[in-house]
């Protein structure tokens, strides 16, 4: 038996620890998003790196949602979550996409601006500067102006994004736009699209890029110039070039299939635990003892029970209370629509761990990306009632794939709600489809956490890994679309054409003069 002297063992442990510390990077993670569901994604990225030994400082507007994390420091900036009246209006008074986006953008910009100007954040910026961090990870939600933090700390930037790539994300790394077969998130359609679908998608993306993109660009430049003045910081256009990597909570198996540049890495399902945590004793008992199985009900972190109209809440209660299943409802507050022996209300539930339980038969969801992915990962069929954002598009994809069915909240009736639930519960096709996809979704060469570890370490090792950037990042929009080349070729073409026309005219004129001269000479001879 090998014997190691205790002092030698301690010495070896110290050496290993020193090596570990030397390899550890100082990473700052800033998440101004006013939604816990967004924070869950970004915090999972940060926690993965912290657990891997990096020195991670996290700044967010919510307390630590993961608990018992490995962060070296967690700074909670007091901020306002989504305004409750605004959320209620978004739920009960649905509007066209173009009407909803402007007020939401204003809310998001104002929130990010308040976050960066909060006393805690300002104190942090005054006491920390260049050289204090090796990497900045920014939780992205239209807050481009906060990329100035990378210039403040003079370090590379990694973007963490909670859904599939959208316009501004694609623009940062010059990911190609594929309008013909990649639908806008504002469109609840999935490829392949027919002519009508492609026409609508073309108009929707055109509106997003020209109108919404123009407004976003204007607001971001405005907030950037205020928070990062030109006498101390480079212009926003230059700061964009400091983005080394984008981590997007998406996987190609979810669709749409599209090309991505090397600097965009898919980490779909990063918030899902590779091994579920044990459920609290009370919940474990409920799930284990439910003879007919459990229906899990949750509308995410933003939509609470009080946001629903009394009429719709009563419809849901009347249907669910008459089912033989145990219903676990994440309702969020005390405004319950009624009491029934099979319904258990909670203000919060460990969703990922619950969906992992084999006795869960159905997930009634709002169709948020995080919820849909967790349901797909654990093979649980869905009934979706989408409200806003990417939810309608997510549920359209769920329906098309045969993982469940969707209902419109404003047109919800008791009959439709009951029939839809019974259809998904009693038709084994939905469970078979989603469980088949679960195997496909999990079948990857690296887990999402392994992807985060490798690529973030790669960026740190190679001092920003700017060799991965697309050349298009350093091109202007007219260069990117070859407008200068087209203009040059048109000028040359028209120039050559004009020269040929002029030459022909000149030759014709000279030929005409010679012919006239010959005619005159002949007439003189004849005389």
Secondary structure, DSSP 8 states (H G I E B T S, - for coil): -----HHHHHHHHHHHHHHHHHH--EEEEEE--S-HHHHHHHHHHHHHHHHTT-EEEEEESS--SS-S---SEEEE-----S-HHHHHHHHHS---HHHHHHHHHHHHHHHHHHHHTSHHHHHHHHH--TTS-SEEEEE-SS-GGGGHHHHHHT-EEEEEESSS--HHHHHHHT----TTTS--TTS---SS--HHHHHHHHHHHHHIIIIIHHHHHHHHHHHHHHHS-TTTS--HHHHHTTEEEEEES--GGGS------TTEEE-TTTTS-SS-----HHHHHHHHH-TT-EEEEE-TTT--GGGS-HHHHHHHHHHHTTSSSEEEEE--SS--S---TTEEEES---HHHHHTSTTEEEEEE---HHHHHHHHHHT--EEE---STTHHHHHHHHHHHTSEEE--GGG--HHHHHHHHHHHHH-HHHHHHHHHHHHHHH--SS-HHHHHHHHHHHHHHTTT-GGGS-GGGGS-HHHHTTHHHHHHHHHHHHHHHHHHHHHHHHHHHHHHHHHHHHHHHHHHHH-
